[in-house]
Amino acid sequence: MDHEIVDYMEMALSTAEIAAHRGEVPVGAVIVDTASGRIIANSGNQMVGRSDPTAHAEMLALRAAGNMIGSQRLVDCDMYVTLEPCPMCAAAISLARIRRLYFGAYDPKGGGVEYGARIFDQASCHHRPEVYGGIHECESATLLKNFFETRR
Amino acid sequence: MDHEIVDYMEMALSTAEIAAHRGEVPVGAVIVDTASGRIIANSGNQMVGRSDPTAHAEMLALRAAGNMIGSQRLVDCDMYVTLEPCPMCAAAISLARIRRLYFGAYDPKGGGVEYGARIFDQASCHHRPEVYGGIHECESATLLKNFFETRR
């Protein structure tokens, strides 16, 4: 596997761990400008901290990246996220024109890419990123499992 | 029709008009705390102005309302929006536990409630608001039509 892909996902995993320490469901997302290889956004979940139902890691990363490059279209940008995006985040990833989506654990209950609404497979979806699931899948899933176990 | 429903939608329409003056696709969204009848958020599209692909009127209203009431769960809140929400916004409305969704124009191309991903009809959708479409439908649609005609 491409060494860089694993590196970026490890960065997203570190961000997810930090989110867990803040009491947030541990999900982390990184956006990379593919021309430079530079990480232009790196966010963890903040729904609790911000009292914001939209503050999923992916959404915060998309907002930060748009702000950084001065455009709502993140062309030539890839996203790395530790969990399969939900329908909200998948639709936002499409709106932002993300080139490639790499995700960690699959999410049969809440996912909107391979499960549920399957956002990118809809005829009305204007942009479908290339999708690569299961990158560092076990680490991502274990992080979530441990988080929910300690909360019971 | 309930007088208040029309009043709230007219407020959303005014907000959509203001968005058009800023060069944004004219969509407006209002969130009402149903116990008090008070408008707790009122937002128009800001994707261009904020360079933010997620800055749809509904998303900004959800973020503002969560911030105002100090919770990511907007229980006993209703949303009024001039256009059928897209899949991103529909999924966010579900995550926020909005009680009732009133919308203006239907959106066969971009909508995610009655069209496309039909977010609330998915088995994996945990919360489905009551949905009432077509409130002030023509005014909402005309606002959008005029906006795109002047841009050609």
Interface residues (C-beta under 8 A of the other chain):
Chain A: M47 V48 R50 S51 D52 P53 T54 A55 M59 L62 R63 G66 N67 I69 G70 S71 Q72 R73 L74 C86 P87 M88 C89 A90 A91 A92 L95 A96 R97 K109 G110 G111 G112 Y115 G116 A117 R118 I119 Q122 A123 S124 C125
Chain B: M47 V48 R50 S51 D52 P53 T54 A55 M59 L62 R63 G66 N67 I69 G70 S71 Q72 R73 L74 C86 P87 M88 C89 A90 A91 A92 L95 A96 R97 K109 G110 G111 G112 Y115 G116 A117 R118 I119 Q122 A123 S124 C125
